[in-house]
Amino acid sequence: MLSQFLLALVCGGYATGAALGWGSPELANTMGDFGLGGAAGLAAVSCFWYGRTRSTRFRPAWLLFAASSAMAGFGNFFWGWYEVVLAERVPSPSPADFCFLLFAPPAIIGLLVLARRPVTRAGWVCLALDSWLIGGSLLTLSWSLALAHTAHFAGESVAHAALSLAYPLLDIVLVSMVLALHFKRSSANRSAINTAIAALALTVLCDALFTSPLLRANYRSGQILDAGWFAGYMLMAYAPWVAREEGGEDAPRRGRTAAHSSRPIAGSLAALTPYLAAAVCTLGILYNVLDGHHVDRVVLFTGCTVVLALVVRQGIMLLDNISLTQELAQKENHFRSLVQGSSDVIMIAAPTGILRYVSPAAAGVYGRDAEELVGSELASLIHPEDLGRVVHEVRRFLAAPPAEEPTTRIECRFRSGSGEWLNVESTVNRHHGGLIFNSRDVTERVRLQAQLQHTAEHDPLTDLPNRALFTKRVQQALAGRRVTDAGTAVLFIDLDGFKAVNDTVGHQAGDELLVQAARRLQDSVRAGDSTARFGGDEFAALIIGDGSRDAAAREYRILEIAERLRVTLSQPYLVEGGTEVRVNASIGVAFAEADITPGELMRNADLAMYRAKQAGKGRVELYAPQMQHDVVRRTEAVSRLRSALHDGQFALLHQPVVELATGRVTAVSAQARWRSAQGILFTPDEFLRVAEMERCDESARTAELGRWTLEKAAEQAGERRRAGHLVPVHVRIPAARLLDRSQAPKNIEELVLRHSLAAGTLVLELSGSDPRLCLEELERRLAALRRFGVRIALDGLGSGYAAMSALRRLPVDVLKLDRTLVDGVTESARLHKITAGLLRIAGDLGMESVADGVDTPEQAHALMAMGCTHGQGMVFAGALDEHRLRHTLDSGPYVLPNTLPGDHTDGGQQVLVGGALPVRSGVVGGAGALAHAPLRSNNETPVPPT
């Protein structure tokens, strides 16, 4: 707006000065000559600069306009040279006339560049005919009014007469091009082209006024006519920069909207242009006839050619219209075929909602004939629940600008011919104030989406909600909980003994059990409550509160529901093949407290459920904050255990295995200890109890510790062998681990070879009494190890039926009595007989027997009397570090249990004591200098000295 205001201000100032005569004739001549020259020069520089700096399709046009303006500027400077500098009358012809004549040709070519080029030969012919119609009409009128008098002017030279005719003829050609191309200009950069055409039109108008005899006789430089030329030059200087000033994010959209709105008017004027030109030609001829003048041959010839051009043009237009009509009919047939053959239903609705047209596809999609639907209301086909949403969307769409939102999409339910509701997706477009609906049946897609959604949110086996949907429902219950919703609780349920069902009866029976349990669970809760299966044998229930303000009553009600669920789920199940199986249910309950999140509520119920399992299973536990503190404490312990495994914080101790008959140490039993930060070494029972708290990682931690123990025991046994102590080492290993590929026999063989262990040095104590083990495979593994010199001991004999089965099938060298048989062997006659029978079996099989947990002399005496060959326990020594173990091996045998401590005669013999460390006699400090080391707990051993 600022640039336009400055342009109007400059042009207005020049027009005011010209109207007032500029105050003096000298200033008027200067402004009329050099002022116009400066304006034309400015236009030339502006167009040239724009054409050089902008790479557009119209760049040649702007360069041609620069050349045209430069010619006008040179002409005005030559004119001013004669009038102002030389103070002479401008000769005719002069260099100024030559420059002015060169103004029109570049401008005409530039207009051709700006024109929208025809795409056919007929278009080029029509463009030429339109130009001649306009030019011929103007020539007829101009010749009748003035040019005939100029051509017959007596007393003038031929050059002067030619010059007098050249100006108007070039102006007529320029005007013809301006008018012909005004309606055929390109739609791009429309504002700049319009401004350039206006500048040329204003310049041509001033030229026409100048060439008229009436004005030319009285023309003086600096008059008001110069203001028109000045304004034309300034508009040409401003024209190329109009598009830049109108730029912006929505400029293309505004340009398209303006072009669309002005296209009907421009098309009408373009169609009337030839007829208007013919009317002008007719007026020129009538002027000559009515004025009594003889009809000039130029006028007659020009009029005839104009009429002939009009006839030819009409013939071309007629042929073009016939071609367009045929093409339109062909496209209409093609469109009709597409609409009628389309599988989508196309409907046209009036603004009132009445259907005006329905395509034949409605019979296949809706099950209703198209003729039946035409004339009915669209609202009658839409489901009442969807009608409000559809009406709102249609109103919003019609209120939106078409350029911003040309189409929209609506999905609703349509009534079919059979009365069913179909899910229909429609693309909506505007059509003459109404709407076009392009609809398709998406019922199957909607059903598939619903099925996929159901599958994603439900358990495939029991069809109960899964964890994701259950969490969402818990979140909704907590988000919408009011005062009346107090007492909302979450129950976590785990079926105890379910794994045994899978292992014994089969997985198919286990699946049937889970389906029955889910049905029982769902039937046991209210309609507003929710149930879920998280996977495996874990279930959950969301119980919505009843609004009771009494906390005790709420707790009693929820615990009553939980107990009823426990009893229901613990009833016998009849599975595949008529087999009856039983499982128990452990249930954890957590209430929704204020400001609790769904994750915290579900975590609390989970903790309560695991507390129920730890407390004996088959019970209901209510969450208490102490459970979370216990979890934190266990997590810290587990973290310390994990760090201990990776940071080398474990130590390996050995407990002597003593031959009861001689007191000689015949073997050592390797035992791992965990060195705490306070210097305490914890026993396997303690740190494996911590490992059991890791629900997912338990086996991995235990296996890693077992591999470390075996490797360390073999390494220290090799070092003792090189030091002269050929003492076998017992290492406990679960029998199941020998069936694991990571602990294959060849790995143990490589371990024996790497540490140069002699045959019989490594004794593997098989622990674990799992009846599911494949004894055939285990027998093959053990046989391979025995051939390589590894001895096999059966640990825990007497602790279960599986140990007896292993004794019957496996190649075993040593039998190790469980400490449960040793603890009461001197008090219980029944246990005494059982232990004696087992030892007799071992003797009959030719095996060594080792009693574990021999802590008193009485136990050692009783076991030796029963035929037990070896024992280990606190009566001899506790677990020793490597330094004390070697000292023990160098000190000689232990004293037999029936020998009192003061009765020995060999100073090298050991005294039978109950401490963790052996007490020597006559070795250090002489006789009487023996000191009994303070007894320590079996769970604690001081850190070995370094």
LINPEHU-V382500 format. One record per residue. N is the residue number from 1. SS is DSSP state (h for helix, s for strand, l for the rest). PSI is psi in whole degrees, 0 to 359 (999 if undefined). D_CENTER is the distance of its C-alpha to the mean C-alpha in Angstrom with 2 decimals. Layout:
N:SS:PSI:D_CENTER
N:SS:PSI:D_CENTER
This chain:
1:l:326:47.21
2:h:317:48.99
3:h:321:49.67
4:h:323:50.96
5:h:317:53.18
6:h:321:54.59
7:h:314:55.26
8:h:325:57.11
9:h:317:59.00
10:h:313:60.21
11:h:320:61.26
12:h:322:62.94
13:h:319:64.79
14:h:318:66.06
15:h:323:67.17
16:h:316:68.96
17:h:319:70.77
18:h:322:71.79
19:h:327:73.06
20:l:2:75.16
21:h:8:76.55
22:h:4:74.90
23:h:337:78.09
24:l:153:80.07
25:h:323:80.60
26:h:314:79.57
27:h:324:76.20
28:h:317:75.70
29:h:318:76.31
30:h:312:74.01
31:h:328:71.16
32:h:335:71.89
33:h:294:71.82
34:h:331:69.84
35:h:315:67.54
36:h:322:66.56
37:h:320:66.33
38:h:320:63.97
39:h:317:61.72
40:h:321:61.66
41:h:320:60.97
42:h:318:58.04
43:h:318:56.62
44:h:315:57.11
45:h:318:55.38
46:h:311:52.43
47:h:321:51.84
48:h:317:52.39
49:h:318:49.96
50:h:318:47.23
51:h:330:47.88
52:h:329:47.76
53:h:349:44.62
54:l:124:42.43
55:l:86:41.44
56:l:172:41.41
57:l:336:42.85
58:l:17:45.80
59:h:316:46.78
60:h:325:50.14
61:h:316:51.04
62:h:326:50.76
63:h:323:52.82
64:h:320:55.44
65:h:326:55.55
66:h:318:56.09
67:h:318:59.03
68:h:315:60.46
69:h:325:60.28
70:h:320:61.84
71:h:319:64.78
72:h:322:65.29
73:h:316:65.26
74:h:319:67.79
75:h:316:69.99
76:h:325:70.07
77:h:319:70.86
78:h:318:73.74
79:h:317:74.96
80:h:332:74.91
81:h:319:76.70
82:h:313:79.65
83:h:318:79.71
84:h:311:78.80
85:h:307:79.64
86:l:346:82.61
87:l:42:83.63
88:l:164:84.59
89:l:138:83.98
90:l:121:81.13
91:l:163:82.76
92:l:116:81.80
93:l:166:80.21
94:l:171:78.48
95:h:331:75.41
96:h:319:73.64
97:h:320:74.17
98:h:317:72.75
99:h:318:69.55
100:h:324:69.25
101:h:329:69.64
102:h:359:66.74
103:h:320:64.48
104:h:314:63.85
105:h:312:62.93
106:h:324:59.75
107:h:322:58.66
108:h:315:59.21
109:h:321:57.18
110:h:322:54.40
111:h:324:54.30
112:h:324:53.97
113:h:322:50.91
114:h:340:49.33
115:s:152:50.11
116:l:116:47.66
117:l:134:48.97
118:l:152:50.15
119:l:351:48.54
120:l:166:51.73
121:h:321:55.40
122:h:326:56.38
123:h:319:54.17
124:h:320:55.92
125:h:316:59.29
126:h:323:58.46
127:h:317:57.38
128:h:319:60.71
129:h:319:62.66
130:h:318:60.99
131:h:317:61.83
132:h:323:65.41
133:h:315:65.73
134:h:312:64.80
135:h:317:66.80
136:h:320:69.81
137:h:315:69.92
138:h:323:69.82
139:h:320:72.44
140:h:313:74.70
141:h:317:74.49
142:h:321:74.87
143:h:321:77.76
144:h:325:79.53
145:h:317:79.14
146:h:324:79.69
147:h:328:79.17
148:h:320:82.28
149:h:321:84.38
150:h:320:82.74
151:h:333:83.36
152:l:19:87.07
153:l:121:87.74
154:l:153:91.08
155:l:352:92.01
156:l:152:88.53
157:l:167:87.66
158:h:320:85.41
159:h:319:82.74
160:h:318:82.75
161:h:320:82.56
162:h:320:79.69
163:h:322:77.87
164:h:326:78.42
165:h:333:76.91
166:h:317:74.01
167:h:304:72.41
168:h:326:72.19
169:h:316:71.25
170:h:323:68.29
171:h:323:67.26
172:h:317:67.53
173:h:317:65.29
174:h:318:62.78
175:h:321:62.89
176:h:316:62.50
177:h:321:59.36
178:h:314:57.96
179:h:319:58.58
180:h:323:57.53
181:h:351:54.27
182:h:323:53.41
183:l:0:52.07
184:l:19:50.57
185:s:160:48.67
186:l:149:45.07
187:l:344:42.39
188:l:142:40.70
189:l:45:41.92
190:h:321:44.13
191:h:318:45.32
192:h:320:46.62
193:h:318:48.42
194:h:320:50.02
195:h:320:51.27
196:h:318:52.74
197:h:320:54.47
198:h:321:55.86
199:h:317:57.22
200:h:321:58.97
201:h:319:60.29
202:h:322:61.77
203:h:317:63.36
204:h:321:64.87
205:h:316:66.22
206:h:323:68.00
207:h:320:69.35
208:h:319:70.73
209:h:325:72.47
210:h:324:73.86
211:h:347:75.33
212:l:138:77.13
213:h:327:80.81
214:h:319:81.02
215:h:328:78.50
216:h:328:79.14
217:l:330:82.80
218:l:11:81.98
219:l:137:78.76
220:l:145:78.61
221:l:142:75.75
222:l:3:73.77
223:l:182:74.26
224:h:335:71.68
225:h:328:70.86
226:h:333:69.39
227:h:327:66.83
228:h:314:65.31
229:h:317:65.00
230:h:315:63.59
231:h:322:60.92
232:h:316:60.05
233:h:319:59.65
234:h:322:57.51
235:h:321:55.24
236:h:324:54.84
237:h:329:53.93
238:h:337:51.29
239:h:310:49.90
240:l:341:47.41
241:l:3:45.64
242:h:315:45.05
243:h:322:41.65
244:h:321:40.46
245:h:333:41.60
246:l:7:39.86
247:l:167:36.52
248:l:178:33.42
249:l:325:30.03
250:l:13:31.61
251:h:315:34.63
252:h:322:33.58
253:h:319:32.87
254:h:322:36.24
255:h:319:37.92
256:h:321:36.67
257:h:317:37.65
258:h:319:41.08
259:h:322:41.67
260:h:322:40.85
261:h:330:43.21
262:h:352:46.03
263:h:318:45.88
264:h:319:48.29
265:h:314:50.89
266:h:321:50.68
267:h:322:51.02
268:h:315:54.07
269:h:322:55.79
270:h:322:55.11
271:h:330:56.70
272:h:348:59.74
273:h:313:60.31
274:h:322:62.67
275:h:323:64.74
276:h:320:65.05
277:h:318:66.20
278:h:324:68.80
279:h:322:69.97
280:h:318:70.48
281:h:317:72.48
282:h:320:74.62
283:h:323:75.30
284:h:318:76.51
285:h:317:78.98
286:h:327:80.14
287:h:315:80.78
288:h:319:83.18
289:h:312:84.92
290:h:335:85.33
291:l:357:86.49
292:l:5:89.29
293:l:154:88.12
294:l:135:88.39
295:l:117:85.03
296:l:146:84.05
297:h:327:83.26
298:h:317:79.98
299:h:317:78.90
300:h:315:79.98
301:h:317:78.26
302:h:318:75.02
303:h:319:75.06
304:h:317:75.61
305:h:325:72.71
306:h:316:70.46
307:h:318:71.46
308:h:318:70.98
309:h:322:67.50
310:h:320:66.63
311:h:315:67.86
312:h:319:65.95
313:h:319:62.80
314:h:322:63.23
315:h:316:63.76
316:h:318:60.55
317:h:324:58.66
318:h:314:60.20
319:h:322:59.13
320:h:320:55.64
321:h:321:55.49
322:h:317:56.62
323:h:318:53.92
324:h:323:51.26
325:h:318:52.57
326:h:318:52.34
327:h:320:48.85
328:h:319:47.84
329:h:320:49.44
330:h:316:47.64
331:h:324:44.24
332:h:317:45.13
333:h:319:46.02
334:h:316:42.83
335:h:318:40.81
336:h:320:42.86
337:h:319:42.25
338:h:316:38.48
339:h:314:38.51
340:h:331:40.89
341:h:355:39.21
342:l:143:35.62
343:l:345:34.06
344:l:149:32.50
345:s:124:34.84
346:s:122:35.71
347:s:141:37.48
348:s:122:39.08
349:s:138:39.78
350:l:166:42.32
351:l:336:41.65
352:l:354:43.46
353:l:4:41.02
354:s:135:43.57
355:s:123:42.36
356:s:328:44.28
357:s:140:42.84
358:s:129:40.98
359:l:158:40.28
360:l:343:41.83
361:l:348:38.48
362:h:330:38.84
363:h:323:41.29
364:h:330:38.75
365:h:308:35.77
366:l:347:37.54
367:l:24:40.72
368:l:142:42.80
369:l:149:44.85
370:h:321:43.89
371:h:329:47.41
372:h:326:47.05
373:h:331:43.94
374:l:129:45.42
375:l:347:47.03
376:l:164:45.13
377:s:137:42.88
378:h:326:39.13
379:h:334:38.80
380:h:344:40.91
381:h:343:38.31
382:s:143:35.34
383:l:137:34.84
384:h:327:36.33
385:h:336:33.26
386:h:349:31.13
387:h:316:33.89
388:h:317:33.36
389:h:322:29.68
390:h:316:30.58
391:h:319:33.48
392:h:317:31.47
393:h:322:28.83
394:h:317:31.72
395:h:319:33.54
396:h:321:30.59
397:h:318:30.00
398:h:332:33.71
399:h:342:33.86
400:l:149:31.09
401:l:134:32.33
402:l:326:32.18
403:l:329:31.09
404:l:325:27.96
405:l:85:27.06
406:l:340:28.88
407:s:161:27.30
408:s:170:25.49
409:s:134:24.29
410:s:136:25.80
411:s:124:25.38
412:s:183:28.37
413:s:131:30.98
414:s:145:34.07
415:s:128:37.36
416:l:176:38.45
417:l:332:42.06
418:l:2:42.25
419:l:355:41.15
420:l:160:37.68
421:s:124:34.57
422:s:140:32.09
423:s:118:28.49
424:s:134:28.60
425:s:126:26.05
426:s:135:27.89
427:s:124:27.29
428:s:133:29.79
429:s:158:31.71
430:s:150:34.79
431:s:99:38.20
432:l:50:41.47
433:l:343:40.70
434:s:206:39.31
435:s:147:36.12
436:s:125:35.06
437:s:121:32.93
438:s:101:31.27
439:s:150:30.47
440:s:151:29.30
441:s:120:29.40
442:l:27:26.02
443:h:315:27.65
444:h:322:26.67
445:h:318:23.01
446:h:319:23.13
447:h:319:25.00
448:h:319:22.60
449:h:318:19.65
450:h:321:21.92
451:h:317:22.86
452:h:320:19.37
453:h:318:18.65
454:h:318:22.00
455:h:322:21.37
456:h:338:18.11
457:h:3:20.08
458:s:154:23.50
459:l:130:25.31
460:l:335:26.38
461:l:310:29.87
462:l:350:31.05
463:l:17:28.79
464:l:156:28.48
465:s:145:25.28
466:l:189:23.18
467:h:320:22.08
468:h:312:18.86
469:h:322:20.98
470:h:318:23.88
471:h:320:21.97
472:h:319:20.84
473:h:324:24.52
474:h:319:25.79
475:h:318:23.62
476:h:320:25.02
477:h:322:28.49
478:h:323:28.33
479:h:326:26.87
480:l:12:29.61
481:l:129:32.33
482:l:190:35.57
483:h:327:39.03
484:h:351:39.84
485:h:12:36.93
486:l:143:38.43
487:l:8:38.56
488:l:135:35.06
489:s:157:34.57
490:s:134:32.33
491:s:127:34.04
492:s:131:32.78
493:s:133:34.86
494:s:134:35.47
495:s:114:37.97
496:s:133:40.45
497:l:8:41.86
498:h:324:39.22
499:h:323:38.76
500:h:328:42.48
501:h:315:42.22
502:h:320:39.71
503:h:329:41.93
504:h:310:45.23
505:l:328:44.74
506:l:159:41.56
507:h:329:37.88
508:h:317:38.71
509:h:323:40.94
510:h:320:38.30
511:h:319:35.85
512:h:321:38.66
513:h:318:39.33
514:h:321:35.73
515:h:316:35.85
516:h:321:39.18
517:h:320:38.02
518:h:321:35.03
519:h:318:37.51
520:h:318:39.88
521:h:317:37.24
522:h:325:36.09
523:h:345:39.73
524:h:353:40.63
525:l:167:38.36
526:l:172:38.75
527:l:326:36.97
528:l:352:34.87
529:l:167:33.78
530:s:146:30.83
531:s:163:30.80
532:s:158:28.20
533:s:127:28.16
534:s:347:25.97
535:s:149:27.04
536:l:231:30.34
537:l:26:33.10
538:s:127:31.23
539:s:169:31.27
540:s:157:30.77
541:s:139:32.23
542:s:116:31.57
543:s:117:34.95
544:l:138:35.02
545:l:155:37.83
546:l:5:41.01
547:l:6:41.65
548:l:136:44.51
549:l:350:45.35
550:l:111:47.28
551:h:321:45.10
552:h:320:47.55
553:h:320:47.56
554:h:315:43.75
555:h:319:43.71
556:h:319:46.51
557:h:315:44.82
558:h:318:41.51
559:h:327:43.44
560:h:318:45.58
561:h:316:42.56
562:h:319:41.18
563:h:321:44.62
564:h:320:44.94
565:h:319:41.60
566:h:316:42.81
567:h:319:46.06
568:h:316:44.47
569:h:343:42.00
570:l:359:44.83
571:l:156:47.04
572:l:149:47.73
573:s:136:45.43
574:s:111:46.91
575:l:196:44.71
576:h:136:45.17
577:h:12:48.81
578:h:15:50.14
579:l:136:49.35
580:s:124:49.25
581:s:157:46.90
582:l:141:46.37
583:l:160:43.60
584:s:165:43.44
585:s:124:40.74
586:s:126:39.75
587:s:132:38.21
588:s:136:36.74
589:s:135:36.79
590:s:133:35.06
591:s:151:35.67
592:l:104:33.29
593:l:176:34.81
594:l:138:34.25
595:l:25:30.99
596:l:146:29.57
597:l:160:25.86
598:h:319:24.73
599:h:318:23.83
600:h:319:27.26
601:h:315:29.08
602:h:325:27.70
603:h:319:28.38
604:h:318:31.92
605:h:323:32.56
606:h:317:31.37
607:h:319:33.77
608:h:323:36.57
609:h:318:36.10
610:h:331:36.39
611:h:324:39.41
612:h:322:40.92
613:h:320:40.49
614:h:333:42.03
615:l:6:44.89
616:l:357:46.05
617:l:164:43.52
618:l:42:44.29
619:l:171:44.25
620:s:132:42.43
621:s:137:41.39
622:s:136:40.44
623:l:139:38.02
624:l:147:39.79
625:h:334:38.45
626:h:333:40.47
627:h:321:38.10
628:h:321:35.29
629:h:321:37.79
630:h:322:38.74
631:h:317:35.17
632:h:317:34.89
633:h:318:38.22
634:h:324:37.35
635:h:319:34.07
636:h:320:36.10
637:h:318:38.60
638:h:321:36.04
639:h:320:34.57
640:h:322:38.13
641:h:318:38.72
642:h:319:35.65
643:h:323:36.86
644:h:322:40.34
645:h:323:39.33
646:h:340:37.64
647:h:8:40.12
648:l:40:43.29
649:l:10:44.63
650:s:145:46.29
651:s:149:49.99
652:s:118:51.95
653:s:165:55.29
654:s:135:57.93
655:s:129:60.30
656:s:142:63.62
657:s:116:64.56
658:s:137:68.36
659:s:120:70.94
660:l:331:72.82
661:l:326:76.13
662:l:344:76.41
663:l:8:73.85
664:l:140:72.45
665:s:111:68.74
666:s:347:67.70
667:s:169:63.89
668:s:147:61.11
669:s:119:57.98
670:s:134:54.80
671:s:128:52.83
672:s:146:49.69
673:s:146:49.60
674:s:117:46.87
675:s:113:48.17
676:l:172:46.95
677:l:337:46.91
678:l:4:50.22
679:l:13:51.91
680:s:137:51.88
681:s:112:51.28
682:s:148:49.64
683:l:165:50.52
684:h:324:48.17
685:h:325:48.50
686:h:310:47.04
687:h:337:44.05
688:h:333:43.18
689:h:326:43.20
690:h:320:40.55
691:h:327:38.59
692:l:343:38.74
693:l:341:36.66
694:l:103:33.68
695:l:326:32.60
696:l:331:30.30
697:l:3:31.96
698:h:307:35.60
699:h:324:36.62
700:h:317:34.89
701:h:316:36.79
702:h:318:40.03
703:h:320:39.81
704:h:319:39.18
705:h:322:42.17
706:h:319:44.29
707:h:321:43.67
708:h:318:44.61
709:h:315:47.74
710:h:317:48.92
711:h:315:48.43
712:h:321:50.16
713:h:319:53.01
714:h:321:53.74
715:h:314:53.70
716:h:328:56.17
717:h:322:58.32
718:h:320:58.68
719:h:320:59.70
720:h:324:62.27
721:h:317:63.63
722:h:338:64.21
723:l:358:65.94
724:l:8:68.30
725:l:100:66.80
726:l:73:66.19
727:l:123:64.55
728:s:153:62.02
729:s:130:58.73
730:s:129:57.09
731:s:124:53.28
732:s:136:51.51
733:s:132:48.74
734:s:141:47.12
735:h:327:48.28
736:h:334:44.78
737:h:335:43.74
738:h:339:46.34
739:l:357:44.56
740:l:139:41.30
741:h:331:40.74
742:h:344:39.90
743:h:49:43.45
744:l:159:45.43
745:h:324:49.22
746:h:333:49.11
747:h:321:47.08
748:h:323:49.91
749:h:316:52.43
750:h:323:50.81
751:h:318:50.96
752:h:317:54.71
753:h:321:55.45
754:h:325:53.56
755:l:10:55.60
756:l:49:58.87
757:l:137:59.40
758:l:165:62.58
759:l:135:62.73
760:l:356:62.50
761:l:324:61.01
762:s:122:57.56
763:s:119:57.65
764:s:119:54.45
765:s:110:54.62
766:s:120:52.57
767:s:164:51.06
768:l:139:49.24
769:l:46:50.68
770:l:118:47.83
771:l:349:49.55
772:l:355:46.57
773:l:144:47.23
774:l:102:48.46
775:h:331:51.95
776:h:312:52.70
777:h:319:49.91
778:h:323:50.77
779:h:320:54.42
780:h:319:53.66
781:h:315:51.66
782:h:324:54.41
783:h:321:57.12
784:h:321:55.45
785:h:320:55.30
786:h:323:58.91
787:h:336:60.08
788:l:359:58.55
789:l:8:60.50
790:l:128:58.00
791:s:154:59.62
792:s:131:57.93
793:s:142:58.44
794:s:113:57.43
795:s:146:56.21
796:s:32:56.58
797:s:130:59.44
798:l:358:60.35
799:l:357:56.96
800:l:170:56.04
801:h:328:56.76
802:h:325:54.25
803:h:323:56.37
804:h:322:59.42
805:h:320:57.65
806:h:323:56.56
807:h:326:60.16
808:h:329:61.36
809:h:327:58.95
810:l:151:57.92
811:l:101:60.03
812:l:140:60.57
813:l:326:62.98
814:s:136:62.73
815:s:130:62.32
816:s:117:61.00
817:s:139:62.02
818:l:148:59.45
819:h:343:60.42
820:h:335:60.59
821:h:339:63.74
822:h:326:65.18
823:h:318:64.74
824:l:22:67.30
825:l:334:69.49
826:l:347:72.50
827:l:325:72.17
828:l:120:71.32
829:h:324:73.81
830:h:314:71.32
831:h:327:68.70
832:h:317:71.54
833:h:320:72.36
834:h:313:68.76
835:h:320:68.30
836:h:322:71.66
837:h:318:70.78
838:h:320:67.55
839:h:327:69.42
840:h:322:72.08
841:h:316:69.50
842:h:320:68.15
843:h:321:71.70
844:h:328:72.52
845:l:357:69.45
846:l:31:70.58
847:l:152:67.55
848:s:152:67.37
849:s:135:66.35
850:s:125:64.60
851:s:126:64.51
852:s:139:61.56
853:l:32:62.08
854:l:102:65.85
855:l:348:66.29
856:l:154:70.01
857:h:326:73.29
858:h:319:74.13
859:h:317:71.01
860:h:318:71.79
861:h:317:75.43
862:h:317:74.48
863:h:319:71.89
864:h:324:74.34
865:h:330:76.95
866:h:348:74.61
867:l:11:74.10
868:l:134:70.82
869:l:328:70.92
870:s:158:68.29
871:s:157:66.57
872:s:140:64.12
873:l:186:63.70
874:l:345:64.78
875:l:333:68.43
876:l:301:68.21
877:l:154:65.30
878:l:195:61.75
879:l:128:58.85
880:s:149:60.10
881:l:174:58.52
882:h:322:59.57
883:h:311:62.41
884:h:330:64.05
885:h:315:63.51
886:h:325:65.47
887:h:321:68.15
888:h:318:68.40
889:h:329:68.73
890:h:345:71.50
891:l:351:73.40
892:l:183:74.62
893:l:163:74.32
894:s:153:73.87
895:l:140:76.92
896:l:155:77.15
897:l:331:76.59
898:l:5:80.30
899:l:128:81.41
900:l:158:81.62
901:h:331:80.28
902:h:359:83.78
903:h:0:85.35
904:l:154:83.82
905:l:341:85.97
906:l:116:83.54
907:l:343:81.99
908:l:355:79.05
909:l:154:78.09
910:s:153:75.27
911:s:138:75.83
912:l:117:73.80
913:l:172:71.83
914:l:11:68.91
915:l:174:66.97
916:l:339:63.79
917:l:145:65.86
918:l:151:69.09
919:s:122:72.41
920:s:157:74.82
921:l:133:78.63
922:l:23:80.99
923:l:314:78.38
924:l:123:77.64
925:l:5:80.25
926:l:183:82.95
927:l:147:84.02
928:l:354:83.20
929:l:6:80.42
930:l:135:77.65
931:l:134:75.09
932:l:118:72.79
933:l:142:69.21
934:l:133:67.47
935:l:137:65.57
936:l:159:61.80
937:l:151:59.23
938:l:348:57.80
939:l:351:54.37
940:l:138:55.26
941:l:132:56.73
942:s:154:57.31
943:l:133:55.56
944:l:147:57.80
945:l:150:59.65
946:l:999:58.47
